[in-house]
Amino acid sequence: MYRGFELNIKDWKIDATYEAIGASQYEKYKRETSAFLEQYLTKNGALDGAKMQEEWFPLIDADIFISHSYADEKLALRLAGWLSLNFKIKCFIDSSIWKYSNKLLKIIDDKHCKNKEGNTYNYDLRNNSTSHVHIMLSTALNKMIDKTECFFFINTDNSITIEKAINESRTYSPWIYSELEMSRLVRKKELSEYRKLLSKTVLFSAEERKMLTESVKITHKVDLDHLTKLTKNDFTVWQQLHREEKLQYPLGHLYDLRPLEKLKIQRL
């Protein structure tokens, strides 16, 4: 990751026509997945986690990672469509592959986690399978943030709440919390790391986030200080700059528009 931005664009009514364009960015990466776990069995009878992660969370190319609330999925899709149409920028939307984790969990649980009578799931076995799948998901997410050049967080009332008494930003979503923390801690790399070759990255979805946030309400303190704030007006100016001078890497205009005084780069 090179730069991170906090997007305050809830008042930006992006035209609905951009939604289909944004959705098409990850629709083409969908694949038919087998319901038979035998293909992942190793010689000792265990499941091959690396093979499952490769199959269920495939690698793609992307320039920007878009982090957002489940309730803002349409806004994220429209933003991705707008960026694609105006700048030919590829976006990774974190709500594009979580459904795969639900499917994978269902397959594993039906085969390995049911009680003897077969009508209910074993609590401990179910917890174990969920932990494994979520670790694979989280690992793919971390790799994605590391490998994309830019990180966008859509900050709305759906994603962040403000604890007025202590003036802290908090979220109910464990996945937003994880993404923001990773964007803060991940190594910051030179632009040349991204512009020699296209980055290979991974996809995600939002169905499980909805399930989690509806079941258990836990708030997580989040730090947004490392993200540069962007408004609707910034996107308008960025678009105008691009019209006046088309760069090979359109994100360059955005970095010039909102420069960092001190950017700490971790050299590899």
Number of C-alpha atoms within 10 A of each C-alpha: 26 24 23 23 21 19 22 15 19 15 9 12 10 19 12 14 11 20 20 15 20 26 18 13 19 19 13 8 14 14 10 6 11 12 12 10 14 11 12 16 14 11 8 6 9 10 16 14 16 10 13 18 19 13 14 24 23 18 17 16 17 23 24 25 29 23 26 27 26 21 14 18 19 17 23 28 27 22 25 28 28 20 21 17 14 12 19 14 17 21 26 29 28 25 24 22 23 20 17 21 23 17 14 19 20 17 16 20 19 15 12 14 22 17 13 9 7 11 9 11 16 15 11 10 15 18 12 12 18 19 13 13 20 15 14 20 21 16 13 21 23 19 16 29 27 23 26 25 25 21 26 25 26 24 21 17 13 15 21 23 18 13 11 8 6 7 8 13 17 18 21 22 24 16 21 22 20 16 23 23 17 16 27 17 11 17 18 20 20 18 14 9 16 17 12 8 8 15 18 15 23 28 27 23 18 21 17 17 19 13 10 15 16 11 8 10 12 12 16 17 16 17 14 18 10 15 18 17 17 18 14 16 11 16 16 11 14 22 19 12 16 18 12 9 11 12 13 9 12 19 19 13 19 17 14 10 14 14 12 11 6 6 12 12 13 10 9 8
